[in-house]
Amino acid sequence: MKAIQIAILAALVVTGTLLYKVWRGQQIQQAQAPAPAAATEPTASPAVEPPAAAPVAPSAAAAPGKPAPASKRAPAAPNETAQSAAPAAPEQTSPQASLAPAPPPRSDSHAVSAPPAPAPAPPRTVTIPAGTLIPARLSETLASDKMQVGDSFFAVLDSPLVINGLVIAEKGARLEGRVVEIEQAGRVKGRAALGIQLVRLHTSDGQRVAIETETFRREAEATKGDDAAKVGLGAGLGAAIGAIAGGGKGAAIGAAAGGAAGTGAVLATRGKPAVIPVETRIEFRLNSPVTLTEKR
């Protein structure tokens, strides 16, 4: 009985010894294992995980008693990695150092003002001297038997009017005129006549400038030939009628009577009127100088 108890006691001792060794081995393994990463402070940046170390080949193992190379050393602790990877906090400067001095206010004397706008050029002034020829072309027919003194007519400028290099009026500019003289033809002598002049010029800038030109006078054609023909025709016709009626004496009497009839017809008829046809080109001469100021 006592032997059995000794055997049981020995078995318990062996079992306890084995359990103690197992427990001790676990403690040693836990001590050798790396400690878990410590929690970082809220203000620290997250730790950067170090790269895994490359496996070491058996032939490259370090000899006993020699330090391991840098590439084969154990990774640094997580806390050290986090501290080395965290960016450095910016240096705080004092308010006096960060604030630059304000620039002094600029006085009005140093202010740069814009250059003044150039003044507009004054309007040009030109004088049309007396004696200047104004070429005109009539826009209508003028006749002494159909017009009266004071009647108006129109014409156009036949070529540009240029004074001192400045175009006063373009070709085709409107001209205004007036009838200043009319003479009717007499029954016995005298011919009809028509006198006209320009009174207004339309310039290139839209002005209506009053002018005065010399009078252009046109007389009717002479009618002496026509009057003689009328008297001769009447005498011939009377002579023919007298010869038929009473021979030679009757012819003489008829010629005298026919000539008297022809003369009466001439005395009863006035001469031809003075006519200036449309499109007639006339050069009017300016009587007095005219000063113009350019219109803006």
C-alpha positions as a Markdown table, in Angstrom:
| # | Residue | x | y | z |
|---|---|---|---|---|
| 1 | Met | 0.0 | 0.0 | 0.0 |
| 2 | Lys | 2.8 | 2.3 | 0.8 |
| 3 | Ala | 4.5 | 1.6 | -2.5 |
| 4 | Ile | 1.4 | 2.6 | -4.4 |
| 5 | Gln | 1.2 | 5.9 | -2.5 |
| 6 | Ile | 4.9 | 6.6 | -3.3 |
| 7 | Ala | 4.3 | 5.8 | -7.0 |
| 8 | Ile | 1.3 | 8.2 | -7.2 |
| 9 | Leu | 3.3 | 10.9 | -5.4 |
| 10 | Ala | 6.2 | 10.4 | -7.9 |
| 11 | Ala | 3.8 | 10.6 | -10.8 |
| 12 | Leu | 2.3 | 13.9 | -9.4 |
| 13 | Val | 5.8 | 15.3 | -9.0 |
| 14 | Val | 6.7 | 14.4 | -12.7 |
| 15 | Thr | 3.4 | 15.8 | -13.9 |
| 16 | Gly | 3.9 | 19.1 | -12.0 |
| 17 | Thr | 7.4 | 19.4 | -13.3 |
| 18 | Leu | 6.3 | 18.9 | -16.9 |
| 19 | Leu | 3.5 | 21.5 | -16.5 |
| 20 | Tyr | 5.9 | 24.0 | -15.0 |
| 21 | Lys | 8.3 | 23.6 | -17.9 |
| 22 | Val | 5.5 | 24.1 | -20.4 |
| 23 | Trp | 4.3 | 27.2 | -18.6 |
| 24 | Arg | 7.9 | 28.5 | -18.3 |
| 25 | Gly | 8.4 | 28.0 | -22.1 |
| 26 | Gln | 5.3 | 30.0 | -22.9 |
| 27 | Gln | 6.5 | 32.8 | -20.6 |
| 28 | Ile | 9.8 | 32.8 | -22.4 |
| 29 | Gln | 8.2 | 32.9 | -25.8 |
| 30 | Gln | 5.9 | 35.8 | -24.8 |
| 31 | Ala | 8.9 | 37.7 | -23.4 |
| 32 | Gln | 10.7 | 37.2 | -26.7 |
| 33 | Ala | 7.7 | 38.3 | -28.9 |
| 34 | Pro | 7.6 | 42.1 | -29.9 |
| 35 | Ala | 5.4 | 44.3 | -27.7 |
| 36 | Pro | 2.2 | 45.7 | -29.3 |
| 37 | Ala | 2.4 | 49.3 | -30.7 |
| 38 | Ala | 1.6 | 51.8 | -28.1 |
| 39 | Ala | -1.3 | 54.2 | -28.7 |
| 40 | Thr | -0.1 | 57.5 | -30.0 |
| 41 | Glu | -1.3 | 60.8 | -28.8 |
| 42 | Pro | -4.1 | 62.4 | -30.7 |
| 43 | Thr | -1.9 | 65.2 | -32.0 |
| 44 | Ala | 0.8 | 62.9 | -33.3 |
| 45 | Ser | 0.7 | 61.8 | -37.0 |
| 46 | Pro | -0.1 | 58.1 | -37.7 |
| 47 | Ala | 2.9 | 55.8 | -37.5 |
| 48 | Val | 4.5 | 54.7 | -40.8 |
| 49 | Glu | 4.8 | 51.0 | -41.0 |
| 50 | Pro | 8.4 | 50.0 | -41.6 |
| 51 | Pro | 9.2 | 47.8 | -44.6 |
| 52 | Ala | 9.5 | 44.1 | -43.9 |
| 53 | Ala | 13.0 | 42.8 | -43.6 |
| 54 | Ala | 14.2 | 40.5 | -46.3 |
| 55 | Pro | 14.6 | 36.9 | -45.2 |
| 56 | Val | 18.2 | 36.0 | -44.4 |
| 57 | Ala | 19.7 | 33.0 | -46.2 |
| 58 | Pro | 21.3 | 30.4 | -44.1 |
| 59 | Ser | 24.7 | 30.9 | -45.7 |
| 60 | Ala | 24.5 | 34.7 | -45.1 |
| 61 | Ala | 24.0 | 34.4 | -41.3 |
| 62 | Ala | 26.4 | 36.5 | -39.2 |
| 63 | Ala | 29.1 | 34.7 | -37.3 |
| 64 | Pro | 28.8 | 34.5 | -33.6 |
| 65 | Gly | 30.2 | 37.4 | -31.7 |
| 66 | Lys | 29.9 | 39.8 | -34.7 |
| 67 | Pro | 27.3 | 42.5 | -35.0 |
| 68 | Ala | 24.6 | 42.0 | -37.6 |
| 69 | Pro | 24.7 | 44.2 | -40.7 |
| 70 | Ala | 22.4 | 47.2 | -41.0 |
| 71 | Ser | 20.2 | 45.5 | -43.6 |
| 72 | Lys | 19.7 | 42.5 | -41.2 |
| 73 | Arg | 19.0 | 44.4 | -38.0 |
| 74 | Ala | 15.7 | 44.1 | -36.3 |
| 75 | Pro | 13.1 | 46.8 | -37.2 |
| 76 | Ala | 12.9 | 49.8 | -34.9 |
| 77 | Ala | 10.2 | 50.0 | -32.4 |
| 78 | Pro | 6.9 | 51.4 | -33.6 |
| 79 | Asn | 7.1 | 54.4 | -31.3 |
| 80 | Glu | 10.5 | 55.4 | -32.8 |
| 81 | Thr | 9.2 | 55.0 | -36.3 |
| 82 | Ala | 6.2 | 57.2 | -35.7 |
| 83 | Gln | 8.4 | 59.9 | -34.1 |
| 84 | Ser | 10.8 | 59.9 | -37.0 |
| 85 | Ala | 8.1 | 59.9 | -39.7 |
| 86 | Ala | 6.0 | 62.6 | -38.1 |
| 87 | Pro | 6.6 | 66.0 | -39.8 |
| 88 | Ala | 8.2 | 68.7 | -37.7 |
| 89 | Ala | 5.8 | 71.2 | -36.3 |
| 90 | Pro | 6.2 | 74.7 | -37.9 |
| 91 | Glu | 8.1 | 77.1 | -35.8 |
| 92 | Gln | 5.9 | 79.7 | -34.2 |
| 93 | Thr | 7.1 | 83.2 | -34.7 |
| 94 | Ser | 6.2 | 86.1 | -32.6 |
| 95 | Pro | 3.5 | 88.5 | -33.9 |
| 96 | Gln | 6.0 | 91.3 | -34.2 |
| 97 | Ala | 8.3 | 89.3 | -36.5 |
| 98 | Ser | 5.4 | 88.1 | -38.8 |
| 99 | Leu | 3.8 | 91.5 | -39.3 |
| 100 | Ala | 5.6 | 93.6 | -41.9 |
| 101 | Pro | 5.6 | 97.4 | -41.4 |
| 102 | Ala | 2.8 | 99.2 | -43.3 |
| 103 | Pro | 4.0 | 101.4 | -46.2 |
| 104 | Pro | 3.7 | 105.1 | -45.6 |
| 105 | Pro | 0.7 | 106.7 | -47.3 |
| 106 | Arg | 1.4 | 108.3 | -50.6 |
| 107 | Ser | 0.7 | 112.0 | -50.9 |
| 108 | Asp | -1.2 | 113.5 | -53.8 |
| 109 | Ser | 2.0 | 115.2 | -55.0 |
| 110 | His | 3.5 | 111.8 | -55.9 |
| 111 | Ala | 0.3 | 110.4 | -57.5 |
| 112 | Val | 0.7 | 109.7 | -61.2 |
| 113 | Ser | -2.0 | 111.4 | -63.2 |
| 114 | Ala | -3.2 | 110.3 | -66.6 |
| 115 | Pro | -2.0 | 112.6 | -69.5 |
| 116 | Pro | -4.7 | 115.0 | -70.6 |
| 117 | Ala | -6.5 | 114.2 | -73.8 |
| 118 | Pro | -5.3 | 116.1 | -76.8 |
| 119 | Ala | -7.5 | 119.1 | -77.6 |
| 120 | Pro | -9.5 | 118.7 | -80.8 |
| 121 | Ala | -8.2 | 120.5 | -83.8 |
| 122 | Pro | -10.0 | 123.8 | -84.5 |
| 123 | Pro | -12.3 | 123.8 | -87.6 |
| 124 | Arg | -10.6 | 125.0 | -90.7 |
| 125 | Thr | -11.4 | 128.3 | -92.4 |
| 126 | Val | -11.0 | 129.0 | -96.1 |
| 127 | Thr | -11.8 | 131.9 | -98.3 |
| 128 | Ile | -13.0 | 131.6 | -101.9 |
| 129 | Pro | -11.4 | 134.6 | -103.6 |
| 130 | Ala | -13.3 | 136.9 | -105.9 |
| 131 | Gly | -12.9 | 136.0 | -109.6 |
| 132 | Thr | -13.1 | 132.3 | -108.9 |
| 133 | Leu | -14.8 | 130.4 | -111.7 |
| 134 | Ile | -17.7 | 128.2 | -110.6 |
| 135 | Pro | -18.5 | 125.7 | -113.4 |
| 136 | Ala | -22.2 | 124.9 | -113.5 |
| 137 | Arg | -24.5 | 122.8 | -115.6 |
| 138 | Leu | -28.2 | 123.8 | -115.8 |
| 139 | Ser | -30.7 | 121.3 | -114.6 |
| 140 | Glu | -33.6 | 122.9 | -116.5 |
| 141 | Thr | -34.3 | 125.0 | -119.6 |
| 142 | Leu | -34.6 | 128.8 | -119.1 |
| 143 | Ala | -36.5 | 131.0 | -121.6 |
| 144 | Ser | -37.2 | 134.7 | -121.5 |
| 145 | Asp | -40.8 | 134.3 | -122.7 |
| 146 | Lys | -41.6 | 131.9 | -119.8 |
| 147 | Met | -39.8 | 133.4 | -116.8 |
| 148 | Gln | -39.8 | 136.6 | -114.8 |
| 149 | Val | -37.2 | 138.5 | -112.9 |
| 150 | Gly | -36.7 | 136.9 | -109.5 |
| 151 | Asp | -37.6 | 133.4 | -110.6 |
| 152 | Ser | -35.3 | 130.7 | -109.2 |
| 153 | Phe | -33.6 | 127.9 | -111.1 |
| 154 | Phe | -31.2 | 125.0 | -110.2 |
| 155 | Ala | -27.9 | 123.7 | -111.5 |
| 156 | Val | -25.2 | 121.3 | -110.4 |
| 157 | Leu | -21.4 | 121.8 | -110.0 |
| 158 | Asp | -19.8 | 120.4 | -113.1 |
| 159 | Ser | -16.4 | 119.8 | -111.5 |
| 160 | Pro | -15.1 | 119.8 | -107.8 |
| 161 | Leu | -14.5 | 123.2 | -106.3 |
| 162 | Val | -11.0 | 123.1 | -104.6 |
| 163 | Ile | -9.5 | 126.0 | -102.7 |
| 164 | Asn | -6.0 | 125.6 | -101.1 |
| 165 | Gly | -6.2 | 121.8 | -101.3 |
| 166 | Leu | -9.5 | 121.7 | -99.5 |
| 167 | Val | -12.5 | 120.4 | -101.4 |
| 168 | Ile | -15.3 | 123.0 | -100.9 |
| 169 | Ala | -17.9 | 121.1 | -102.9 |
| 170 | Glu | -17.9 | 117.8 | -104.8 |
| 171 | Lys | -18.8 | 117.4 | -108.4 |
| 172 | Gly | -22.6 | 117.3 | -108.7 |
| 173 | Ala | -23.1 | 119.6 | -105.7 |
| 174 | Arg | -26.4 | 121.6 | -105.9 |
| 175 | Leu | -26.3 | 125.2 | -107.0 |
| 176 | Glu | -29.2 | 127.7 | -106.7 |
| 177 | Gly | -29.6 | 130.6 | -109.1 |
| 178 | Arg | -32.0 | 133.5 | -109.8 |
| 179 | Val | -33.2 | 135.4 | -112.9 |
| 180 | Val | -32.0 | 139.0 | -112.7 |
| 181 | Glu | -32.8 | 140.3 | -116.2 |
| 182 | Ile | -35.4 | 139.7 | -118.9 |
| 183 | Glu | -35.8 | 141.7 | -122.2 |
| 184 | Gln | -38.6 | 140.8 | -124.6 |
| 185 | Ala | -38.0 | 141.2 | -128.3 |
| 186 | Gly | -39.5 | 144.2 | -130.1 |
| 187 | Arg | -41.8 | 144.1 | -133.1 |
| 188 | Val | -39.5 | 146.2 | -135.3 |
| 189 | Lys | -36.0 | 146.0 | -133.7 |
| 190 | Gly | -34.3 | 144.6 | -130.6 |
| 191 | Arg | -33.8 | 141.0 | -129.5 |
| 192 | Ala | -34.9 | 139.2 | -126.4 |
| 193 | Ala | -32.3 | 138.7 | -123.6 |
| 194 | Leu | -32.1 | 136.7 | -120.4 |
| 195 | Gly | -29.7 | 137.3 | -117.5 |
| 196 | Ile | -29.0 | 134.9 | -114.6 |
| 197 | Gln | -26.6 | 134.5 | -111.7 |
| 198 | Leu | -25.8 | 132.0 | -108.9 |
| 199 | Val | -26.9 | 132.9 | -105.4 |
| 200 | Arg | -26.2 | 129.8 | -103.2 |
| 201 | Leu | -23.7 | 126.9 | -103.0 |
| 202 | His | -24.1 | 123.6 | -101.2 |
| 203 | Thr | -20.8 | 122.6 | -99.7 |
| 204 | Ser | -19.4 | 119.1 | -98.9 |
| 205 | Asp | -20.1 | 119.4 | -95.2 |
| 206 | Gly | -23.8 | 120.2 | -95.7 |
| 207 | Gln | -23.7 | 124.0 | -95.6 |
| 208 | Arg | -25.8 | 126.3 | -97.8 |
| 209 | Val | -23.5 | 129.3 | -98.5 |
| 210 | Ala | -24.8 | 132.5 | -100.0 |
| 211 | Ile | -22.7 | 133.7 | -103.0 |
| 212 | Glu | -23.0 | 136.3 | -105.7 |
| 213 | Thr | -21.7 | 135.9 | -109.2 |
| 214 | Glu | -21.5 | 138.1 | -112.3 |
| 215 | Thr | -24.6 | 138.0 | -114.5 |
| 216 | Phe | -24.5 | 135.6 | -117.4 |
| 217 | Arg | -26.5 | 137.1 | -120.3 |
| 218 | Arg | -28.0 | 135.3 | -123.3 |
| 219 | Glu | -29.6 | 137.1 | -126.2 |
| 220 | Ala | -32.1 | 135.6 | -128.7 |
| 221 | Glu | -31.0 | 134.9 | -132.3 |
| 222 | Ala | -31.4 | 137.8 | -134.8 |
| 223 | Thr | -34.5 | 137.7 | -137.0 |
| 224 | Lys | -33.5 | 140.1 | -139.8 |
| 225 | Gly | -33.2 | 137.3 | -142.3 |
| 226 | Asp | -36.6 | 136.0 | -141.4 |
| 227 | Asp | -38.2 | 139.5 | -141.6 |
| 228 | Ala | -36.7 | 140.1 | -145.1 |
| 229 | Ala | -37.9 | 136.7 | -146.2 |
| 230 | Lys | -41.4 | 137.5 | -145.0 |
| 231 | Val | -41.4 | 140.9 | -146.9 |
| 232 | Gly | -40.0 | 139.3 | -150.1 |
| 233 | Leu | -42.5 | 136.5 | -150.0 |
| 234 | Gly | -45.3 | 138.9 | -149.7 |
| 235 | Ala | -44.1 | 141.1 | -152.6 |
| 236 | Gly | -43.6 | 138.1 | -154.8 |
| 237 | Leu | -47.0 | 136.7 | -154.1 |
| 238 | Gly | -48.6 | 140.2 | -154.8 |
| 239 | Ala | -46.7 | 140.6 | -158.1 |
| 240 | Ala | -47.9 | 137.2 | -159.3 |
| 241 | Ile | -51.5 | 138.0 | -158.4 |
| 242 | Gly | -51.2 | 141.4 | -160.2 |
| 243 | Ala | -49.7 | 139.9 | -163.4 |
| 244 | Ile | -52.5 | 137.5 | -163.6 |
| 245 | Ala | -55.1 | 140.2 | -163.1 |
| 246 | Gly | -53.7 | 143.1 | -165.3 |
| 247 | Gly | -50.4 | 142.3 | -167.0 |
| 248 | Gly | -47.2 | 144.3 | -166.3 |
| 249 | Lys | -48.9 | 147.2 | -164.6 |
| 250 | Gly | -50.9 | 144.9 | -162.5 |
| 251 | Ala | -47.8 | 143.0 | -161.5 |
| 252 | Ala | -46.2 | 146.2 | -160.2 |
| 253 | Ile | -49.3 | 147.1 | -158.3 |
| 254 | Gly | -49.5 | 143.5 | -156.9 |
| 255 | Ala | -45.8 | 143.5 | -155.8 |
| 256 | Ala | -46.3 | 146.7 | -153.9 |
| 257 | Ala | -49.4 | 145.4 | -152.2 |
| 258 | Gly | -47.7 | 142.1 | -151.4 |
| 259 | Gly | -44.6 | 143.9 | -149.9 |
| 260 | Ala | -46.9 | 146.0 | -147.8 |
| 261 | Ala | -48.6 | 142.9 | -146.5 |
| 262 | Gly | -45.3 | 141.2 | -145.7 |
| 263 | Thr | -44.1 | 144.2 | -143.8 |
| 264 | Gly | -47.3 | 144.3 | -141.8 |
| 265 | Ala | -46.8 | 140.6 | -140.9 |
| 266 | Val | -43.3 | 141.4 | -139.6 |
| 267 | Leu | -44.5 | 144.3 | -137.6 |
| 268 | Ala | -47.2 | 142.2 | -136.1 |
| 269 | Thr | -44.8 | 139.4 | -135.0 |
| 270 | Arg | -42.3 | 139.7 | -132.1 |
| 271 | Gly | -38.7 | 138.3 | -132.3 |
| 272 | Lys | -37.6 | 134.9 | -130.9 |
| 273 | Pro | -37.2 | 134.5 | -127.1 |
| 274 | Ala | -33.8 | 134.1 | -125.4 |
| 275 | Val | -33.4 | 130.4 | -124.4 |
| 276 | Ile | -30.7 | 128.6 | -122.4 |
| 277 | Pro | -31.2 | 124.8 | -122.9 |
| 278 | Val | -31.0 | 122.3 | -120.2 |
| 279 | Glu | -27.5 | 120.8 | -119.6 |
| 280 | Thr | -25.8 | 124.0 | -120.8 |
| 281 | Arg | -22.4 | 124.4 | -119.1 |
| 282 | Ile | -21.8 | 127.9 | -117.8 |
| 283 | Glu | -18.8 | 129.3 | -115.9 |
| 284 | Phe | -20.0 | 131.9 | -113.4 |
| 285 | Arg | -17.4 | 134.3 | -112.0 |
| 286 | Leu | -17.6 | 135.1 | -108.3 |
| 287 | Asn | -18.1 | 138.8 | -107.6 |
| 288 | Ser | -16.9 | 139.0 | -104.0 |
| 289 | Pro | -14.8 | 136.7 | -101.7 |
| 290 | Val | -16.6 | 134.2 | -99.6 |
| 291 | Thr | -15.2 | 132.9 | -96.2 |
| 292 | Leu | -16.2 | 129.4 | -95.1 |
| 293 | Thr | -15.7 | 127.7 | -91.7 |
| 294 | Glu | -15.6 | 123.9 | -91.6 |
| 295 | Lys | -18.7 | 122.4 | -90.0 |
| 296 | Arg | -18.0 | 119.7 | -87.4 |
